[in-house]
Amino acid sequence: MSTSTCSAQSVRKNVRLRLTRRGRLVVASLIAVALALIIVVAGVVLLSPSAVAGADGAVAYTTVRVEEGQSLWSIVSNNAPAGTDVRDYLMLVQDVNDLEGSVVHPGQELALPKL
């Protein structure tokens, strides 16, 4: 029988991970996708009708009657709270008023949530 001996190899300490250019691109892309998802989820949560509600659950609204020649965009952009993205507020108004699109008719009343 033969006996084999194993020699102990020295273990390198402080091994530094090296990323190739492609590896850095993948890591950066993963971070960007994760941040984008966080932003989207935060926007959905913050602009949901339940988030608009106050502490008691009641939502304050302003009622606006659509005049001849007005569009949903013009109404929302004129009444959007300061610092609010008009597109986000438009989607909220569509959701609150159960609008399928952006078509409004003269005489129609719209509820505009106060943020």
Buried (B, 14 or more C-beta within 10 A) or exposed (E): EEEEEEEEEEEEEEEEEEEEEEEEEEEEEEEEEEEEEEEEEEEEEEBEEEEBEEEEEEBEBEEBEBEEEBEBEEBBEEBBEEEEEEEBBBBBBBEBBEBEEEEBEEEBEBEBBEB
